[in-house]
């Protein structure tokens, strides 16, 4: 695949992933009767089952034996699994608890950390206009935190866990499908033990739920896997700074849903949002100008394992 085609594919994958994540509050609102910890367990189990079906249909199993024989690789994906599971739980807790705007704030902060990681850790160069855009977005986040009157710990936790996940997935030597499968495989024993314990305590809600709710919980596997596969593919094809700034689509949609559907009030937070959206517009404009002037950068190298096609 040419550099230009890979870049376009990465941008499309990122936009699709962030668009899906943007409407997540609607899905989790529909299953709010189920406690967050139980939802998390079901997400992991049904996500793994969905991925196993996809791998079986594609006949794409050879990579797994090789991966499991590499302790350092398993350890790396155990870390990414821990980060994404923590992020999932925090987000589910926030949405089902009526904190949609605060959860969205976490995903407004996350792009800043992603861009800074790209600049400081991966040595991705940023132009003066891009630094200005980051400064405006940072000022917007600080403004919203000050308006809230407290340190937004939940938002910061959501941001840091996902930006750390994005960095590790960018450099991890597995494709999107294989990496997510290994992550959920690592988490599955814990999830199954959790669900078994809840059932033994009579504290699970799934068996007694109506058919509609059970169907939605079962679909949580597909809902979980689809945007993560798209995100992991995008993270390997476009610069980390692009990943970060494109991500503003998700919290913007979440915020609008929080206001229109859940009745959250934007109130005094609107100056912060205005600063963030201005920063996003400047950053996007600069990326477009640079792309037209110099052409697309070469895509990041994809490391494949025996029997594993590229992401």
Secondary structure as UniProt FT lines:
FT   HELIX           3..22
FT   HELIX           24..30
FT   TURN            31..33
FT   HELIX           36..58
FT   HELIX           62..68
FT   HELIX           71..96
FT   TURN            97..98
FT   HELIX           100..120
FT   HELIX           128..148
FT   HELIX           153..171
FT   HELIX           176..200
FT   TURN            201..202
FT   TURN            206..208
FT   HELIX           211..237
FT   HELIX           240..246
FT   HELIX           248..260
FT   HELIX           267..269
FT   HELIX           270..294
FT   TURN            306..307
//
